């Protein structure tokens, strides 16, 4: 039955376009700033079958730009709350929320293949690359997006038609969105940003907890037990905030954030199925511990900030810095903010980030290293997210209507939206130029040697005992000179469902093959099932990189030596003729200009320093 709202949308978009939209099944990866705008857009545009996935939970810092969330939703799943809120805009839409990691094994090639389009709204490089490869392998159109401050971009990725996410070399990210550090930190910068942007404001910044929002949620019929749990957590932190300003408060804060909060996270067992569990810290066991020494620094450095620190050193520094800040907080109602030149806040952030690193098995840093890394955060701008999400939706409609001429990449530079020219796939790209194949296996039974034999059966170019190298990411599993793993099951080599194994022709004659391991059917008795020959392509001939052109030698000057090239004025002043030493006019040097979208700085990379893409 067509609703009035649907008929209005059909009048704007056209009946044919609306039918394609309403019958499409789409996936939104990420429920943050862009993801919230995207979900709102797709619901109001007439999409009926939407999946959204995000591992993160809602934090207070999200509320200024992620408008599907409110204060009463803090600490709840982003994807689930986004579903609840967006469903009210259009109850006819079927939204499926996944509070999970997109890299989990169950989200395999077959799962991605069910979608007509994937909309990327991620905020970290590793996850973007994973989704890029999964969409390439499943031949699913991907519309990628990203924002940094007042800049943003949208890119349509379709295998063999347009560039993929990895066709252009990405600079190492220098900024990290706050929402990626709250649940499962994996690098020192994550714990540093957490300490500076979350813990310090929570303890010594402006108080923001308000039960009125939670009371309103309870009145609206939300889960009463969950509302009471959130109230208890808010009250607990209020009590800690008050206790910190009294004698012994530093230890109370330590026990909450490094012990009881960690134990609460461990109760969420699904979160730790595919990642290392954090370890709660016991104050009495840690205060004199000499374990977990920082890698950087020296033991006897004359500069205090560059000395090595143990777990015990960090505990003592945390207690001392907390007490110093507490004394300041008792004297004023003004919030205390981080400043790298403020000794108290620097010590607090350094100690807290190192203790959190130890909880999550991350290498701790010296105070000097923390000072270098702290503060490199570019705020997300709500209007930029809205513009980029709108453009992303338009590109999705273009793809569904097969209007490929309208799928040019879009770049937003704060004051203007630019349609960038089409770029074909990079012939040397290590992602989209690979030949992809899904291989159902029992990784506990299939050995690496049997895997290689299977490859030679599937790909004709490998039948003649061609020499191959086998990689899992950058890790070498096999080559003609390294056969140690030949009799080991794939599982013993760390390869499981969703693992990409890359097969490289040693002679460089054929393109790489990317084999995606998938689970066997439940009733299968074999260790591997060969796919039909018409379900995948044979690897093509590899495009050879052009040989670098040697510069022509400079002609030998036949002029007289410099000492003879002078004139003497009537006053006896000797003037040397420097005309031959002047710099020639500027010439094109074939440098590559790279826009680093982490901080919008432009870096000119000489040709000799370009990253080689094999």
N, C-alpha and C positions, 0 to 999 in steps of 0.2 A: 504494500500500500504506500503510495507516494504522499508524503506530508506536505503541508503548505510551505514549510521551510525548504524542503527538497525542490519543490516546483519553482521557488524563487531562485535557488542556486542554479537550476537547469536553465532558466531564462537568461541568466548572466553568462554562464559558461557554454551554453549550448547543450542540447539533448545528448548528442554523441559523446561529448567530453564528460558530461555528468555521469552517464552510464558506466564509462570506464573508471571514473573515480569511485563511484559507489560500489563497484564490484572488485576493486583492487584490494589486495592484502598487503599492508605495509608494516615496516618495523622502524621504530625510532630508538636509536642507541644513545642513551643519555637523557636524564631528566633534570638537567641543570638550567642555566640561564637560557640557552638556545632551545633545549629540549622542552621546557615549559611553554615557550612561545610556539614552538612547532606543534605540540599536541593541541593547543588551543586552536591553531590555524587549521589543522587537518580535520578536527571535529566540526568546526564551523563551515568548512568547505564541502562537506558531504561524504568524506571517507567513512566507511561503515565498519571496517575490520582492521583494527590497529593493535599492534603489540608495542609495548615500551619496556625497556630494560635499563636498570641502573642499580649499582651495588651500594650507593651512598645513602646516608640518612640526612635528614634536614637539620641544618644548623642555623643559629640566629643570624649569622653573617649572610645567609642566602636570601633573607626576606626582602632586602632592598631591590632585588632584581628578578627573583623567581616568584612570580605573582600568583601561582597556583597554591602557594604555601602561606600559612599564617603561624603566629606564635604558638598556637595550641598544637601545631603539628611537629614541633621541634623533637628530634630524635626518632621520628617515625621514618619509614621507608619513603624515599622520594617518588619512586615509580608508583607505589600504591596510593599515596596521597594525590599525586597528579591524576591518576585514574578517577579517584573519587570526585575531585573538583571538576575535571573536564567533562565527566559524564553528565553533570548538571546542565552544561551548555547544550547538549544534544543527547537525550536519553536513548535515542535509537542506535547510537554507535556502540559497537561491541569492542571494548578496550580490555586487553589482557596485560596485566602488569607482572613483571618479573623482577623481584628484588634479588639480584644475582650478578655474578661476574660474567660478562659476555665471553670471556675466554674459558669458561668452564666447559668440560668435555661434552656435556649434553647439547651444547649449541654448536652442532657440527654442520657439515656441508648439507646434509639432507634437511636440517632445520632451516638453514638460510635459504634453501631452494624453494621453500613454500611461499616466499614473499615476492611480490611484483617489484617492489622498490625498497631499498634500505636508506633511511635518512640518518646521517651521522651527526651527532651533537656532543661529541666527546671533547675532553680537555687534556688529554695526554697522548704523547707520541706513540707509545707502545700499543695502546688499545686501538688507535687509529690505524696503525699498520696491520694489526691483526684483522680488523674488520675489512680493510682493503683487500687483504689476501683471501679472506673467506668469500667475499663477494666476487672476486676474480675467479676463484675455484668453482663457485656455484653458478657463475654466469648471471649474477643478479645485479641490476643497475644500482649504483651507490651514488648518493648526492651528499658530498662531504661539505662541512662548513667549519668556520672558526672565527673567533673575534679576539682582538687584543686592544683594549682601550676603545678608541674611536675608529679603529680600522677593523675590517672583516673581509671574508671571502667565501664564495660558494663555488664548488667544482663538481661537475657531472662526470662520473667515472663509469665507463662501459668498456669492457675488454675488447681490444682490437679496433676501437673507434676513437676513444679519447685517452689522454694521459691518465695514468693512475696516480694514486697519492705518492708513490715512491719514485715516479719518473723524474722528479726534480729532487736534488739532494737537499735534505732538510738540515738547517743549522741546529746545533745542540741547543735545546730550550734553555733560556736564561730566566724565565719567569714561570711560576707555578700557581695556578688558580687555587684558592683556598679550599674549595670543595673537594679536592682530590686528596687532602692530607688528613681528613678527619677519621676515616674508618680504618684504613690499612696502610700506614706509611711503609715505604720500602727504600727510602733514601734519606741521608742526613738532612737535605734541604726540607723534606716534608716535616720532620720533627722540629726543625728550627722555625718554620713558618707557623706550625701549630703553637709553639711556645710563645711566639711574639704576637700573633694575630688572634689567638683564641684564649690561651690560659691567662696571659698578663691582663688583657681587658676584663676577663671574667672575674679575676680576683681583685684587681686594683683599679679597674675602669669603672664605667657607669653601670649601675645595677639595672637589669632589664627584665627580670622575671616578673610575671604578672599572672595571678591565678584566674583573673576574670576571663581570659581567653579559654582556659581549660574548663571553667565552669560553663561557659557558653557551649563548648563542644559536648559536655555531658548533657546539657539541656536538649541538644539536638539529636540525642539518641546514640552517640558514639559509645564504643566499648567502655563501660564503667571501670572495669579492672585496669585497662590500659591507661585511662585518664588518672586513676588513683596512683598508678606507678609513676607516671610523669610528674604528678604533683609531689610525690615523695622525693623524686630526684631533684626537682627544683628546690624544695624545702631543704634537702640535704646540702645543696651547694650554697644556699643562703646561710645556713648554719656554719658551713665551712668558711664562707666569706667573712662572717662575723667573728668566728673563732680565730682566724688568721691575725686579727687585730688585737688578740690577747696573748698572754704568755702561753707558750706551748702550741700555738696555732700553726706554726710551720710544719710540725710533725703531723697534725691533723690533716693538713692539705696534702702532704706526702702520702699518707695512708689512703686518702680518697682517690687521687688521680693515678697513683702507681700500684695500687693494690686492689681496692674494692671495685673501682671502675674497670680494671682489667679482668677481674674475676667475672663481672657482669657480662663483659664481651665474650668471654669463653663459654658462657651459657648458650650463645648463639652458634650452635654447632655447625650449621650449614655454611657459615662464613669461613670456617677453617678447614673445609674439606680439601681444598686445593692450594692451601698456603700454610706457612709455618705459624703455629700458635704463639701468641705473646706469653711472656712469663711475668706473673705478679712479683713485686719486690716487697720483701719484708724488711722493715726499717732496721731492726736490731741485727739482722744478718748482713746488712749492706753498709752500715755506717763506718765500719773499719775494714771493709773488704778491699783487697788489692787487685781484684779481677777487673776485666774489661778496660784495660788501659788504652788510651787513645793511640792511634797509629802515628799521628803527627806529633811534632814538638820534641823536646829533649828533657831529660830528667833534671838537669842542672842549669837550665837556661837562665840567664840574668834577667830576661824579660818574663815576668810572671805569666802573661797571657799565652806564651809559647811553650810553657812547660807541659809535660805529659800529665794526664789526669786519670786516676783510677775510679772505680765505682764509689769507693769511700770518699774520695776527694769531691766527687760530684754531689754526693749526699750532703756533705758538710757545707759546700758552697751554696747548695739550694736552701738549706736551713738558714745560713747566714744572710743570703740575699733577701730571702722572704722576710726575715726579722727587720732588716734595714728598710725595706719597702713598707712594712707594717707600721714602723715608727713614723714614716713620712705620711702614711694614710691617716694616722690618728690626728695629725696636725692640720689636715685640710680635707675638704670635701671634694676638691678638684680631682678628676681622674688622672692616674699616672699613665703616661704613654711611653712607648719604647723610643729610645734615642741611643744610637751606637756610642755616643760620647757620654752617656749617663752610666756611671759605673754600676749602680744598683740594678737597673733594668737589664744591662748587658750580662751581668753575672746571673741574674734570675733566668733569663732566656737561655743562656749557655748551659747552666746546670739542668734546667727542666728538659731541654731538648736532648741532652746526653742521656739522662735517665730514661726518657721515652725511647731513645734509640736502643738502649740496652734491653728494655722490655720487648722490643720488636726485632732483636738480633741484628741491629744496624750498627755500623762502626761509629763510635762517638768521636767528637771533634774537640780540638783545643779551643779555648776562649778566643784566641786570635782568628782561628778558622771560622768560628761562628760569627764573629764580628764582620768578616769579609762577606759571608753568605747571607746574613740577615738583611731583610728589608727589600729584597728584589722582587716586589709584587706589583703588578699593574692591575688596577681595579677594573672589574668588568662593568660595562656601561649598559644599562637596560635598553636604551634606545638603539644602540648598535645591535644588540641581540635581536630586537624586534625586527629591524630592517633585514638582517641576514636571514632570520627565520622566514620572513615573507618572501624573499627572493628564492629561498630553498623550496618553498611550497610551489612557486611558479615553475621552477625547473622540474619538479615532480610531475606537474600537470603536462608540461612539454614532453617529458619522456613517455608518459602514458599515451599521449596523442601522437607519438612517433614524430614529433616536430624537432628533429635533431638540429636543424639550422638555428633553433632558438636556445640551444643548450650551451652557449658560450660561457666560459667562466666569468664570474662577476666579482669585482673588487670594489669594496666600499672604503673610501679614504676620509671619512668624517664630514665631508661637505658634498661629495658627489659619488654616484654609483656608476662604475665603468664596466662595460662589456669588453673583456679581454679577448684577443684573437684565439681561435681554435689552435690547439697544439696536438699533433699526432703522438701516439705512444713513442716514448724514447726507445729506439732499437736496442739500447744497451741496458735497459731497466732490468734490475734483478728480481722484480716482482711480476709485472704484467707480460713480460716476454717469455716467461716460463710456460711450458706445457703442463696443464693441471690434470690430475687424475685422482679419483677417490678409490681407495683400495680397502675393502672390508677384511679385517684380519683379527686373529686372536693373538695379541702381542705377547702373551705369556707362552705361546707355543712356537710361533714363527720365528726362526733364527734369522740373523742378518744374511747369512749365506743363502738361505732359502728365499729371502726377500730379493736378493740380487738375481737369483735364478728366475724368479717370477718376472722381474723387469725385462730380462732378456727374452722371455716368452711373449711379453706384451708389445715390446717395441722392436720392430724389425731392424732398426739401425744398430741395436745392441747384440744382434744374433751372432755376429762374427767375432765374438770374444773381444769386442772393443773395450779398451781400458776405461774404467769408470772410477769416480770418486763419489762417496756418499757423505752428505753433511746433514746434521740437525742444527739449523740456524748456522752459527759459525763453527760448531763443534764437528770435527772430523770423526766419522765412524769407520770409514774404510777408504783405502786407496791401494793401488798395486803394491806399494811398499809398506802398507800397514794393514795386516790381516788379523790382528789380535782379537777382534770382536766377531770374527766370522761365524763362530759356533754359539754365540750368545743370543738368547731370545731378545726381541726388540724391547720388551718390558724392562729387562735388566740394563738396557742402554738408556733408560729414561724416556722411551718412546711409547706413547699411549694414544688413545682416541683423540683426534684433533691435532695430532703432531704433524707438522710439515717436514718431510724428508726430501732433501734436494739431491738430485742425481746429476752429476756434471761429467760431460764428455771430456776426457783428459786431453784429447787432440784439439778441442775447441771447435770442432766442425759442426756440431749440432747444438741447438738450444738446450738449456737445462730442463729437466722434468721435475715438477713439484708433486710429490705423492702425499696425499692427505689420508692418514689412517682413520678408518671409521670402524665402528663395532660390527661384528658378525650378527646375522639374525639368530634369534634364540635357539632355533632348531638346527643350526648348522653344525656339522661334525668335522668339517675341514678346518685347517688353520688359516686358510685364505681362500677367498672367492674371486676368480678372475672376472673382471667386467667384460662386457661384449666389445668387440673391436670398433663398432660404430658409435660407442658412447664417449670416445675420447679421440683426440688428434695425435698423430705421430709428430715428434719434434721436428721442427723445420731447420733449415740450414742457418747457422749463426751468421749474423751480419758482422763483417770484419770492421774493426775500427780503422779509420784511415791512418796511415803512417804519418808521424809528424814531419812537416816540411822543414828541412834544414835551411837556416837563413843563409843568404848569399854572403860570401866573404866581402869585407870592406875593401874597396880599391886602395892600393898602396899609393900614398901621396908622393909625388915627385917634386914637391916644393922644397926650397932650401930650408935648412934647419932654422929653428925659431930664433936663435941668437943673431941671425943675420936680418931678421924681419923687424927693423926698428927705424925710426926717423929721429932726427935731432933738430929741435927748433933753434931759432936765432938766439934764444936765451940760454941755450945749452942744455935744455931739458930733453931727456931721452923718453920717447913715447913708444911703447911696445904695441904692435898691431895685434889685437886680440880677435880679429874678425873670424879667424878659423876656429876659435875656441867657443864661439857662441853656440848656445843650444839650438838645434834645428827646431822648426815649427812642430808643435804637438801633433803626433800621429796616432791613429787608432791602434791600440795595442791588443785588441781582441780579448780584453779583460771581461770577465763575467761579473755582472752586478747582481748581488744576492740581497734580497730584502728579507731580513731576519724578522719574522712577524712576532717574535717574542718581545722586542723592544723597539722595532721600527728603525733600527739603525741600518744604514746602507754600507755594505762592505764590498770593496773592490778586490776580487780574487784574481791574481795573475794567472795566465794560462798554465804556467808550470806547476801551480799549486791546486789545480782542479782535482777533485776526488775522482779516482778511477772507478768506473762501474763495470765490473766484469760480469 
